[in-house]
């Protein structure tokens, strides 16, 4: 992680890939059809990494798929040499269980590590453990399969690692292993996806003693992030397939091959190293392929930003689903036939990171729950911020102990008794010295009914078209900082948020706005993802234009069952929808070209909505298609495809959200005068 935003370029960058499972050309030792794509998927990733110009690449193991006792191990290793050889920088290889044999445990499904397999790795791939220095980082790669094996390699590596870390005490240290030390908790039972004891405790003690900055692991083909003491532990995506057992993390039908071909969860990692830390960026490859002899046409793309870098993010999100949900996965062979293992679904975390969203809205119960609060503390260190809501005013002592995790409080009150309860909210503000916003409860009871139908409804927040209820209590607000408004599904975010901002300024309070993506009808489920992306883009521009307003999208992940279903930024597998991609690249583009923007203007022409706004440095035109086949308008020279992040893309598809940027007229005139 980095301590704060540093506008300078990184000192250097490196790439990390994992679990390529390469096979001999024309054949596969696996029964899965997806495995026939592994070589072409890895080749695409290697060429994509070259476009980032890293100084070096680390491969976290399971380089090849044929295990060492198979006769095809050697030919698969030759394919690996060819594909990894297409990288334009040095590549360091870490052994995985497919490369040197499984860990020494009677429940593993294949042959265990031995001296012969280690020698095979040396012959085809190089050393099984090593260290080197580059750009101020001490890199350490280990053979995690040797731990607990009793082989001479284990004793040799133990002595070497203890001496190496001691010699580099006080340095920035990054460690690379195939196995993660643990999947969920440091003291969890042994399973297929962690290091067994006692080596696990030995390794964790070393990590803690030497304040290792980052630890990267593969093996599970999943993204996980943990904070262990002072160490960021990352589990990275595979380039080839998802492990089917982890498809149980998602409450939705599995994709092709029982979850194995969930292509949006394939990818690689680019690590930017700064003077004060690092940022590990996950790039999804979506299973793209590149055949032997083909060349990948590289495109220049906008640099996206993670919350840990401290860049302004105009939108927060409501997290209706848990942020720290742990699933007990069913026992299933071949990997864990005899134990259930616990895993937390960290794809919400990845989604927040890759969209650059810093602030999330959560129920106050999440702050009180010890397990969830521990997770919030970890993510707070990576730049996340939290607003907590509650019905009626809580006691201050419930919050005071953990106030460092609270960005603001939202107190939701029944408006019938607001004259009696508002002073309590004001007192909470004074007791905690934390921003407090007040919202009204709005239900079916508060709405006029016509005809025989009745729909149950529950929401919160004022409407800018009717501020009469709010106006009556403004003189009594005391220390309360502001009030909550709602932008409904039929409201235009840009104009509505501008009106809310103007009203709040005029009445001298701060506003918090929930942009509702759900319809008014609880039985309706609008799934026009292009429309959702346009609303999100409008709300983001409004957020930059009106920084006095806190804006939250409702919701982050699709709410596809129950009442008031709605499409979010991510689907139920937590794969990004168009809205997430547009927000990610729009947020980054405006941060790159100037965030102090003027009040936007909006024009509708030929199936497109165009929003124009300016910063001191840049003139922007945001083009939002009404349909995904809207014919393209003529674009300016610098055009950013907001669905891909490509700049001056060779072929902008019809119906694609895009942003044109050019130096502002005042800046151009200043350059001419100079």
C-alpha positions as CSV (number, residue, x, y, z in Angstrom):
1,X,0.0,0.0,0.0
2,X,1.0,3.7,-0.2
3,X,0.5,6.2,2.6
4,X,-1.1,8.8,0.4
5,X,-1.4,10.0,-3.2
6,X,2.0,10.8,-4.7
7,X,1.6,12.6,-8.1
8,X,5.0,11.4,-9.2
9,X,5.6,8.4,-11.4
10,X,6.5,5.1,-9.6
11,X,10.1,4.3,-9.0
12,X,9.6,1.2,-11.1
13,X,6.9,-1.4,-11.7
14,X,6.9,-5.2,-12.0
15,X,4.3,-7.8,-12.9
16,X,3.1,-10.9,-11.2
17,X,1.3,-13.8,-12.9
18,X,0.2,-17.1,-11.5
19,X,-1.2,-20.5,-12.4
20,X,-0.7,-20.5,-16.2
21,X,-1.0,-24.4,-16.3
22,X,0.6,-24.6,-19.7
23,X,0.3,-27.8,-21.7
24,X,2.1,-29.4,-24.6
25,X,0.9,-28.1,-28.0
26,X,-2.1,-30.0,-29.3
27,X,-2.9,-32.1,-26.1
28,X,-4.1,-31.7,-22.6
29,X,-3.7,-34.0,-19.5
30,X,-6.9,-32.5,-18.1
31,X,-10.5,-33.5,-18.8
32,X,-11.7,-29.8,-18.8
33,X,-12.3,-28.1,-22.2
34,X,-11.1,-24.8,-20.6
35,X,-7.6,-26.2,-20.3
36,X,-7.3,-26.3,-24.1
37,X,-7.2,-22.5,-23.9
38,X,-4.5,-22.2,-21.3
39,X,-1.6,-21.6,-23.7
40,X,-3.3,-19.0,-25.8
41,X,-4.6,-17.2,-22.6
42,X,-1.1,-17.1,-21.1
43,X,0.4,-15.9,-24.3
44,X,-2.2,-13.0,-24.4
45,X,-1.3,-12.1,-20.8
46,X,2.4,-12.1,-21.6
47,X,2.0,-9.7,-24.5
48,X,-0.4,-7.5,-22.4
49,X,2.2,-7.3,-19.6
50,X,4.8,-6.1,-22.2
51,X,2.5,-3.0,-22.8
52,X,3.0,-2.0,-19.1
53,X,6.8,-2.0,-19.6
54,X,7.6,-3.7,-16.3
55,X,11.2,-4.1,-15.1
56,X,10.6,-7.7,-14.2
57,X,8.0,-10.4,-13.9
58,X,7.4,-13.0,-11.1
59,X,5.5,-16.2,-11.9
60,X,3.9,-17.6,-8.7
61,X,4.0,-21.2,-9.9
62,X,1.9,-24.0,-11.5
63,X,3.7,-22.9,-14.6
64,X,2.8,-26.1,-16.4
65,X,-0.2,-28.4,-16.0
66,X,1.2,-31.9,-16.4
67,X,2.5,-32.9,-13.0
68,X,6.2,-34.0,-12.8
69,X,5.6,-37.7,-13.0
70,X,3.9,-37.4,-16.4
71,X,6.0,-37.8,-19.6
72,X,4.6,-34.6,-21.0
73,X,6.1,-32.5,-18.2
74,X,9.2,-31.7,-20.3
75,X,7.3,-30.8,-23.4
76,X,5.0,-28.5,-21.4
77,X,8.0,-26.9,-19.9
78,X,9.3,-26.1,-23.3
79,X,6.0,-24.4,-24.2
80,X,6.4,-22.4,-21.0
81,X,9.9,-21.4,-22.0
82,X,8.5,-20.1,-25.4
83,X,5.6,-18.2,-23.9
84,X,7.4,-16.7,-21.0
85,X,10.2,-15.9,-23.4
86,X,7.9,-13.5,-25.2
87,X,8.2,-11.2,-22.2
88,X,10.4,-8.2,-22.8
89,X,12.0,-8.3,-19.3
90,X,13.4,-10.9,-16.9
91,X,11.0,-13.5,-15.5
92,X,11.6,-15.3,-12.2
93,X,9.7,-18.6,-11.7
94,X,8.4,-19.9,-8.4
95,X,7.6,-23.6,-8.1
96,X,4.0,-24.7,-7.7
97,X,2.5,-28.1,-6.9
98,X,2.1,-28.9,-10.6
99,X,5.8,-28.1,-11.1
100,X,7.5,-30.0,-8.2
101,X,4.7,-32.1,-6.7
102,X,2.1,-31.6,-3.9
103,X,2.9,-30.8,-0.3
104,X,3.5,-33.8,1.9
105,X,0.0,-34.4,3.2
106,X,-2.0,-37.7,2.8
107,X,-5.1,-35.9,1.6
108,X,-3.5,-34.3,-1.5
109,X,-4.7,-35.7,-4.8
110,X,-1.3,-36.2,-6.6
111,X,2.3,-37.3,-6.1
112,X,4.1,-35.3,-3.4
113,X,7.3,-33.3,-3.8
114,X,10.6,-35.2,-4.0
115,X,14.2,-34.7,-4.9
116,X,13.7,-35.9,-8.5
117,X,10.9,-33.4,-9.1
118,X,13.0,-30.6,-7.6
119,X,15.8,-31.4,-10.0
120,X,13.4,-31.4,-12.9
121,X,12.4,-27.9,-12.0
122,X,16.0,-26.8,-11.8
123,X,16.6,-28.3,-15.3
124,X,13.6,-26.7,-17.0
125,X,12.9,-23.5,-14.9
126,X,15.8,-22.6,-12.7
127,X,16.3,-22.2,-8.9
128,X,13.4,-23.2,-6.6
129,X,14.2,-20.3,-4.2
130,X,16.3,-17.2,-4.5
131,X,16.5,-13.5,-3.7
132,X,17.7,-10.3,-5.4
133,X,17.5,-6.6,-5.1
134,X,15.9,-4.1,-7.6
135,X,14.8,-0.5,-7.2
136,X,15.0,-0.5,-3.5
137,X,13.0,-3.7,-3.0
138,X,14.4,-7.0,-1.8
139,X,12.7,-9.7,-3.7
140,X,12.4,-13.2,-2.1
141,X,10.9,-16.3,-3.8
142,X,10.4,-19.5,-1.9
143,X,9.6,-23.1,-2.5
144,X,6.5,-23.4,-0.3
145,X,6.0,-27.1,-1.4
146,X,9.2,-28.1,0.4
147,X,8.0,-26.8,3.8
148,X,7.1,-29.7,6.1
149,X,8.5,-32.2,3.6
150,X,11.6,-33.3,5.5
151,X,13.6,-33.1,2.4
152,X,17.1,-31.6,2.4
153,X,15.6,-28.7,0.4
154,X,13.5,-27.7,3.3
155,X,16.4,-27.5,5.8
156,X,18.5,-25.7,3.3
157,X,15.8,-23.2,2.4
158,X,14.9,-22.5,6.1
159,X,18.5,-21.7,7.0
160,X,18.9,-19.5,3.8
161,X,15.6,-17.6,4.4
162,X,16.3,-16.8,8.0
163,X,19.8,-15.5,7.1
164,X,18.6,-13.6,4.1
165,X,15.8,-11.8,5.9
166,X,18.1,-11.0,8.8
167,X,20.7,-9.6,6.5
168,X,18.1,-7.3,4.8
169,X,16.3,-6.3,8.0
170,X,14.8,-2.8,7.7
171,X,14.6,-3.0,3.9
172,X,11.4,-3.1,1.8
173,X,10.8,-6.8,1.3
174,X,8.4,-8.5,-1.1
175,X,8.0,-12.3,-0.7
176,X,6.6,-14.6,-3.4
177,X,5.2,-18.1,-2.8
178,X,2.9,-20.6,-4.5
179,X,0.9,-21.4,-1.4
180,X,-0.6,-18.7,0.8
181,X,0.3,-19.1,4.5
182,X,-3.5,-19.4,5.2
183,X,-6.8,-18.9,3.4
184,X,-8.9,-17.2,6.0
185,X,-7.4,-17.2,9.5
186,X,-3.8,-17.8,10.7
187,X,-4.8,-20.7,13.0
188,X,-7.2,-22.4,10.6
189,X,-7.0,-26.2,10.1
190,X,-4.9,-27.6,7.3
191,X,-6.6,-27.8,3.9
192,X,-5.5,-28.0,0.3
193,X,-5.0,-24.2,0.0
194,X,-2.8,-23.4,2.9
195,X,0.6,-24.2,4.5
196,X,0.4,-26.9,7.1
197,X,1.8,-26.5,10.6
198,X,4.4,-26.2,11.9
199,X,5.9,-24.5,8.8
200,X,3.0,-22.0,8.6
201,X,3.8,-20.6,12.1
202,X,7.5,-20.5,11.3
203,X,6.9,-18.5,8.1
204,X,4.4,-16.1,9.7
205,X,6.9,-15.5,12.5
206,X,9.5,-14.5,10.0
207,X,7.1,-12.2,8.1
208,X,6.2,-10.5,11.4
209,X,9.7,-10.2,12.7
210,X,11.0,-8.6,9.5
211,X,8.0,-6.4,8.7
212,X,7.6,-7.9,5.2
213,X,5.8,-5.2,3.2
214,X,4.0,-7.5,0.7
215,X,3.5,-11.3,0.3
216,X,2.1,-12.6,-3.1
217,X,0.7,-16.1,-3.5
218,X,-1.1,-18.1,-6.1
219,X,-2.5,-21.7,-6.1
220,X,-6.2,-20.8,-5.3
221,X,-6.9,-19.1,-8.7
222,X,-8.8,-16.4,-6.7
223,X,-8.3,-12.9,-5.5
224,X,-8.0,-12.5,-1.7
225,X,-6.5,-9.7,0.3
226,X,-5.5,-10.0,3.9
227,X,-3.5,-7.7,6.3
228,X,-1.3,-9.7,8.5
229,X,0.4,-7.4,11.0
230,X,2.3,-5.0,8.8
231,X,2.1,-7.2,5.7
232,X,-0.3,-7.0,2.7
233,X,-1.0,-10.6,1.6
234,X,-2.4,-10.9,-1.9
235,X,-3.8,-14.0,-3.6
236,X,-3.8,-13.5,-7.3
237,X,-5.9,-14.6,-10.2
238,X,-4.9,-17.3,-12.6
239,X,-4.5,-16.6,-16.2
240,X,-6.3,-19.8,-17.3
241,X,-9.3,-20.8,-15.2
242,X,-11.2,-20.4,-11.9
243,X,-11.0,-23.2,-9.3
244,X,-14.6,-24.7,-9.3
245,X,-14.7,-25.2,-5.6
246,X,-14.6,-21.4,-5.1
247,X,-17.6,-20.9,-7.3
248,X,-19.5,-21.6,-4.1
249,X,-18.6,-18.1,-2.9
250,X,-21.3,-16.7,-5.2
251,X,-25.0,-17.1,-4.7
252,X,-25.8,-17.6,-8.4
253,X,-25.7,-20.4,-10.9
254,X,-22.2,-21.4,-11.9
255,X,-20.9,-20.5,-15.4
256,X,-19.5,-22.9,-18.0
257,X,-17.8,-26.0,-16.6
258,X,-19.3,-25.6,-13.2
259,X,-17.6,-22.3,-12.6
260,X,-14.2,-23.1,-14.2
261,X,-14.6,-20.8,-17.1
262,X,-15.5,-17.6,-15.2
263,X,-13.4,-15.6,-17.6
264,X,-13.8,-12.2,-15.8
265,X,-11.9,-13.7,-12.9
266,X,-8.7,-14.3,-14.9
267,X,-5.9,-11.9,-15.1
268,X,-2.6,-10.6,-13.8
269,X,-1.1,-8.0,-11.4
270,X,1.0,-4.9,-12.0
271,X,2.8,-3.6,-9.0
272,X,3.8,0.1,-9.0
273,X,6.5,0.8,-6.4
274,X,6.7,4.3,-5.0
275,X,9.1,5.9,-2.5
276,X,6.6,5.3,0.3
277,X,5.0,2.0,-0.6
278,X,3.4,0.1,-3.5
279,X,0.1,-0.4,-5.3
280,X,-0.8,-3.8,-6.6
281,X,-3.3,-3.4,-9.5
282,X,-5.3,-6.3,-10.7
283,X,-6.0,-6.4,-14.4
284,X,-8.7,-8.7,-15.7
285,X,-7.8,-10.5,-18.9
286,X,-11.4,-11.9,-19.5
287,X,-9.8,-15.0,-20.9
288,X,-8.6,-13.3,-24.1
289,X,-6.4,-15.5,-26.2
290,X,-3.5,-15.0,-28.6
291,X,-2.4,-17.8,-30.8
292,X,1.2,-18.7,-31.6
293,X,2.7,-16.3,-34.2
294,X,0.0,-13.7,-33.6
295,X,0.9,-10.2,-32.3
296,X,-1.2,-8.3,-29.8
297,X,-2.1,-4.7,-31.0
298,X,-1.4,-2.6,-27.9
299,X,-3.5,0.4,-27.1
300,X,-2.6,3.3,-24.8
301,X,-5.0,3.2,-21.8
302,X,-5.9,5.6,-19.0
303,X,-4.1,4.9,-15.8
304,X,-6.7,3.9,-13.2
305,X,-6.3,4.7,-9.5
306,X,-6.9,2.7,-6.4
307,X,-8.3,4.1,-3.1
308,X,-5.0,3.7,-1.4
309,X,-3.5,6.4,-3.7
310,X,-5.8,9.0,-2.2
311,X,-7.3,10.4,-5.4
312,X,-10.7,12.1,-5.1
313,X,-13.6,9.8,-5.9
314,X,-16.9,11.6,-6.5
315,X,-19.2,8.6,-5.7
316,X,-19.6,6.2,-2.9
317,X,-21.7,3.1,-2.9
318,X,-24.2,1.4,-0.7
319,X,-23.2,-2.2,0.2
320,X,-26.4,-4.0,0.7
321,X,-24.5,-7.3,0.8
322,X,-21.9,-8.0,3.5
323,X,-18.4,-6.7,3.0
324,X,-16.8,-9.5,5.1
325,X,-19.0,-12.5,4.3
326,X,-17.3,-15.9,5.0
327,X,-18.5,-19.0,3.3
328,X,-17.9,-22.5,4.5
329,X,-17.2,-24.3,1.3
330,X,-18.5,-27.9,0.9
331,X,-16.0,-30.7,1.1
332,X,-15.4,-32.0,-2.4
333,X,-12.7,-34.1,-4.0
334,X,-10.2,-34.0,-5.4
335,X,-8.9,-31.0,-3.5
336,X,-10.6,-31.2,-0.2
337,X,-12.6,-34.4,0.1
338,X,-12.5,-34.6,3.9
339,X,-12.7,-31.0,5.3
340,X,-14.8,-27.9,4.8
341,X,-12.7,-24.8,4.5
342,X,-13.8,-21.2,5.1
343,X,-13.1,-18.4,2.7
344,X,-14.2,-14.8,2.6
345,X,-15.5,-13.4,-0.7
346,X,-13.0,-10.5,-1.4
347,X,-14.4,-9.6,-4.8
348,X,-16.3,-6.7,-3.3
349,X,-12.9,-5.4,-2.2
350,X,-11.4,-5.8,-5.6
351,X,-14.4,-4.1,-7.2
352,X,-14.1,-1.1,-4.8
353,X,-10.4,-0.9,-5.6
354,X,-10.6,-1.1,-9.4
355,X,-13.4,1.5,-9.7
356,X,-11.5,3.8,-7.3
357,X,-14.5,4.0,-4.9
358,X,-13.3,5.2,-1.5
359,X,-16.4,5.6,0.6
360,X,-19.1,3.0,1.3
361,X,-22.3,3.3,3.2
362,X,-22.9,0.6,5.8
363,X,-25.3,-0.2,8.6
364,X,-24.0,0.7,12.1
365,X,-24.1,-3.0,13.0
366,X,-21.1,-3.5,10.8
367,X,-19.0,-1.2,13.1
368,X,-20.2,-3.0,16.2
369,X,-19.6,-6.6,14.9
370,X,-16.1,-7.6,15.8
371,X,-15.3,-9.7,12.7
372,X,-16.6,-7.1,10.2
373,X,-14.9,-4.2,12.1
374,X,-11.6,-6.1,11.8
375,X,-12.1,-6.2,8.1
376,X,-13.0,-2.6,7.9
377,X,-9.8,-1.7,9.7
378,X,-7.8,-3.7,7.2
379,X,-9.4,-1.9,4.2
380,X,-9.2,1.5,6.0
381,X,-5.5,1.1,5.7
382,X,-5.9,0.6,1.9
383,X,-7.9,3.9,1.6
384,X,-11.5,2.9,2.2
385,X,-13.7,5.2,4.2
386,X,-17.1,4.5,5.8
387,X,-20.3,6.2,6.5
388,X,-22.7,4.3,8.9
389,X,-26.4,4.6,9.1
390,X,-28.9,3.8,11.8
391,X,-32.5,4.3,12.7
392,X,-32.9,6.7,15.7
393,X,-29.9,8.1,17.5
394,X,-27.5,5.6,19.0
395,X,-25.6,6.1,22.3
396,X,-22.2,7.8,21.6
397,X,-20.3,5.1,23.6
398,X,-21.2,2.5,21.0
399,X,-19.2,4.5,18.4
400,X,-16.6,6.5,20.3
401,X,-14.1,3.6,20.7
402,X,-14.0,3.0,16.9
403,X,-14.5,6.6,15.7
404,X,-11.3,6.5,13.6
405,X,-13.3,4.2,11.2
406,X,-16.2,6.6,10.9
407,X,-16.2,9.2,8.2
408,X,-19.8,10.3,9.0
409,X,-23.0,9.1,10.6
410,X,-26.4,9.0,9.1
411,X,-29.3,9.1,11.5
412,X,-32.7,8.1,10.1
413,X,-35.6,9.4,12.0
414,X,-39.4,9.0,11.9
415,X,-40.5,12.5,10.8
416,X,-43.7,12.4,12.9
417,X,-41.5,12.8,16.1
418,X,-38.6,14.7,14.6
419,X,-39.1,17.7,16.9
420,X,-38.4,15.4,19.8
421,X,-35.6,13.3,18.3
422,X,-33.6,15.8,16.3
423,X,-31.9,17.2,19.5
424,X,-30.5,13.7,20.1
425,X,-28.8,13.7,16.7
426,X,-27.4,17.1,17.4
427,X,-26.1,15.8,20.8
428,X,-24.5,12.9,19.0
429,X,-22.6,15.3,16.8
430,X,-21.3,17.3,19.8
431,X,-20.4,14.2,21.8
432,X,-18.4,12.5,19.0
433,X,-17.2,15.4,16.9
434,X,-18.1,13.5,13.8
435,X,-20.2,14.7,10.9
436,X,-23.9,13.8,11.4
437,X,-26.5,13.8,8.6
438,X,-30.2,13.3,9.2
439,X,-32.7,11.5,7.0
440,X,-36.5,11.0,7.1
441,X,-38.2,7.6,6.8
442,X,-40.4,7.4,3.8
443,X,-42.8,4.5,3.5
444,X,-46.1,3.6,1.8
445,X,-47.9,5.4,4.7
446,X,-46.4,8.7,3.6
447,X,-47.5,8.5,0.0
448,X,-50.9,9.3,-1.5
449,X,-52.8,6.3,-2.6
450,X,-55.1,6.2,-5.7
451,X,-57.1,3.2,-6.9
452,X,-57.3,-0.3,-5.4
453,X,-53.6,-1.3,-5.6
454,X,-51.2,-1.0,-2.6
455,X,-47.5,-1.6,-2.8
456,X,-45.3,-1.8,0.3
457,X,-42.6,0.8,0.1
458,X,-39.7,1.8,2.4
459,X,-36.9,4.3,1.7
460,X,-35.3,7.4,3.2
461,X,-34.3,10.9,2.2
462,X,-35.9,14.1,1.1
463,X,-36.9,15.0,-2.5
464,X,-35.8,18.3,-3.8
465,X,-39.3,18.9,-5.3
466,X,-40.8,18.8,-1.8
467,X,-38.7,20.4,0.9
468,X,-41.6,21.6,3.1
469,X,-41.0,19.0,5.8
470,X,-37.3,19.8,5.9
471,X,-37.8,23.5,6.0
472,X,-39.8,23.4,9.1
473,X,-37.0,22.0,11.3
474,X,-34.0,23.7,9.8
475,X,-33.9,26.3,12.6
476,X,-33.8,23.4,15.1
477,X,-31.0,21.4,13.6
478,X,-28.4,22.5,16.2
479,X,-25.1,20.8,15.5
480,X,-26.4,18.5,12.8
481,X,-24.2,18.9,9.7
482,X,-26.6,18.1,6.9
483,X,-29.6,16.2,5.5
484,X,-30.1,13.3,3.2
485,X,-31.8,13.5,-0.2
486,X,-32.9,10.9,-2.7
487,X,-32.5,11.0,-6.5
488,X,-35.2,8.6,-7.8
489,X,-35.0,6.3,-10.8
490,X,-37.0,8.8,-12.9
491,X,-34.8,11.8,-11.9
492,X,-31.9,13.0,-13.9
493,X,-28.9,12.9,-11.6
494,X,-27.0,15.9,-13.1
495,X,-29.8,18.5,-12.8
496,X,-31.3,17.0,-9.6
497,X,-27.9,17.0,-7.7
498,X,-27.3,20.6,-8.9
499,X,-30.6,21.7,-7.4
500,X,-29.8,19.9,-4.2
501,X,-26.4,21.5,-4.0
502,X,-27.8,25.0,-4.6
503,X,-30.6,24.4,-2.0
504,X,-28.1,23.1,0.6
505,X,-25.8,26.1,0.0
506,X,-28.7,28.5,0.3
507,X,-29.8,27.0,3.6
508,X,-26.2,26.6,4.9
509,X,-26.1,22.8,5.4
510,X,-24.3,19.9,3.8
511,X,-26.1,17.4,1.6
512,X,-25.8,13.6,1.3
513,X,-27.5,12.1,-1.8
514,X,-28.5,8.6,-2.6
515,X,-28.9,7.9,-6.3
516,X,-31.5,5.2,-6.5
517,X,-31.0,2.6,-9.2
518,X,-34.2,0.7,-8.2
519,X,-37.6,1.4,-9.8
520,X,-40.6,2.7,-7.9
521,X,-42.4,-0.6,-8.6
522,X,-41.2,-3.4,-6.3
523,X,-42.1,-6.0,-8.9
524,X,-40.1,-4.3,-11.7
525,X,-36.5,-5.2,-12.5
526,X,-35.0,-2.9,-15.1
527,X,-31.9,-4.4,-16.7
528,X,-30.9,-1.8,-19.2
529,X,-27.2,-1.8,-18.2
530,X,-26.4,1.0,-20.7
531,X,-29.0,3.2,-19.0
532,X,-27.5,2.4,-15.6
533,X,-24.0,3.3,-16.9
534,X,-25.3,6.6,-18.2
535,X,-26.9,7.4,-14.8
536,X,-23.7,6.5,-13.0
537,X,-21.6,8.7,-15.4
538,X,-24.0,11.6,-14.8
539,X,-23.8,11.2,-11.1
540,X,-20.0,11.1,-11.2
541,X,-19.8,14.3,-13.1
542,X,-22.2,15.9,-10.7
543,X,-20.0,14.7,-7.8
544,X,-16.9,16.5,-9.3
545,X,-19.0,19.6,-10.0
546,X,-20.5,19.8,-6.6
547,X,-17.9,18.7,-4.0
548,X,-20.1,20.0,-1.2
549,X,-22.5,17.0,-1.8
550,X,-21.7,13.4,-0.8
551,X,-23.2,11.1,-3.4
552,X,-23.9,7.4,-3.0
553,X,-25.1,4.9,-5.6
554,X,-27.6,2.3,-4.6
555,X,-26.4,-0.3,-5.3
556,X,-23.0,-1.8,-5.8
557,X,-23.9,-5.4,-6.7
558,X,-27.1,-6.5,-8.5
559,X,-30.0,-6.9,-6.1
560,X,-31.7,-9.6,-8.3
561,X,-34.1,-11.2,-5.9
562,X,-36.5,-10.0,-3.1
563,X,-38.1,-6.6,-3.3
564,X,-37.2,-3.7,-5.6
565,X,-34.6,-5.6,-7.6
566,X,-32.0,-3.3,-9.3
567,X,-28.9,-3.6,-11.4
568,X,-25.7,-2.4,-9.8
569,X,-22.1,-1.8,-10.8
570,X,-21.3,-5.5,-10.5
571,X,-23.3,-8.7,-11.2
572,X,-24.0,-11.4,-8.7
573,X,-20.7,-13.1,-9.5
574,X,-19.1,-9.7,-8.7
575,X,-17.9,-9.3,-12.3
576,X,-18.0,-5.7,-13.5
577,X,-20.9,-4.5,-15.6
578,X,-20.7,-1.6,-18.0
579,X,-21.5,0.9,-15.3
580,X,-18.4,-0.2,-13.3
581,X,-16.1,0.1,-16.3
582,X,-17.5,3.6,-17.2
583,X,-17.1,4.8,-13.6
584,X,-13.6,3.4,-13.3
585,X,-12.3,5.2,-16.4
586,X,-14.3,8.4,-16.1
587,X,-13.1,8.8,-12.5
588,X,-9.4,8.3,-13.6
589,X,-9.7,10.5,-16.7
590,X,-11.1,13.5,-14.7
591,X,-8.5,13.0,-12.0
592,X,-5.8,13.0,-14.7
593,X,-7.0,16.1,-16.5
594,X,-8.4,18.4,-13.8
595,X,-11.1,17.9,-11.1
596,X,-12.1,21.5,-10.4
597,X,-14.8,21.5,-13.0
598,X,-17.5,24.1,-13.9
599,X,-21.2,23.4,-13.8
600,X,-21.9,21.0,-16.6
601,X,-24.3,21.6,-19.4
602,X,-26.3,18.9,-21.1
603,X,-27.5,18.4,-24.7
604,X,-29.5,15.6,-26.3
605,X,-28.8,15.0,-30.0
606,X,-29.3,12.0,-32.4
607,X,-29.6,9.3,-29.8
608,X,-26.8,10.7,-27.6
609,X,-26.6,12.8,-24.5
610,X,-23.6,15.1,-24.4
611,X,-22.4,16.7,-21.2
612,X,-19.9,19.5,-21.5
613,X,-17.8,20.8,-18.6
614,X,-14.4,22.4,-18.1
615,X,-11.5,22.5,-15.6
616,X,-8.8,25.1,-15.6
617,X,-6.7,22.7,-17.7
618,X,-9.2,20.8,-19.8
619,X,-12.4,21.0,-21.8
620,X,-14.4,17.8,-21.5
621,X,-17.3,16.3,-23.6
622,X,-18.9,13.2,-22.1
623,X,-20.9,11.3,-24.7
624,X,-23.6,8.9,-23.4
625,X,-25.5,6.7,-25.9
626,X,-29.2,6.1,-25.4
627,X,-28.8,2.6,-26.9
628,X,-25.8,0.3,-27.4
629,X,-26.1,0.6,-31.2
630,X,-26.4,4.4,-31.3
631,X,-24.4,5.6,-34.4
632,X,-21.2,7.4,-33.5
633,X,-20.9,11.1,-33.4
634,X,-17.8,12.9,-34.7
635,X,-15.3,12.9,-31.9
636,X,-12.4,15.1,-30.9
637,X,-8.7,14.1,-31.4
638,X,-8.3,12.8,-27.8
639,X,-11.0,10.3,-27.2
640,X,-11.2,7.9,-24.2
641,X,-13.3,4.8,-24.6
642,X,-14.9,4.6,-21.1
643,X,-15.7,0.9,-21.4
644,X,-12.1,-0.1,-22.0
645,X,-10.0,2.9,-21.0
646,X,-8.3,3.0,-24.4
647,X,-7.1,6.5,-25.5
648,X,-7.5,7.4,-29.2
649,X,-8.8,3.9,-29.8
650,X,-8.5,2.7,-33.4
651,X,-12.1,1.7,-33.5
652,X,-14.7,3.1,-31.2
653,X,-17.7,0.9,-31.3
654,X,-21.2,2.2,-31.8
655,X,-23.1,2.9,-28.6
656,X,-20.0,3.3,-26.5
657,X,-19.7,5.8,-23.6
658,X,-16.7,8.0,-24.3
659,X,-15.0,11.1,-23.2
660,X,-13.2,13.7,-25.3
661,X,-10.6,15.9,-23.7
662,X,-8.6,18.8,-25.0
663,X,-6.7,21.7,-23.5
664,X,-9.0,24.5,-22.3
665,X,-9.1,27.7,-24.3
666,X,-7.5,29.7,-21.5
667,X,-4.7,27.3,-21.2
668,X,-4.1,27.2,-24.9
669,X,-4.0,31.0,-25.0
670,X,-1.5,31.1,-22.2
671,X,0.7,28.7,-24.1
672,X,0.5,30.9,-27.2
673,X,1.4,34.0,-25.1
674,X,4.3,32.2,-23.6
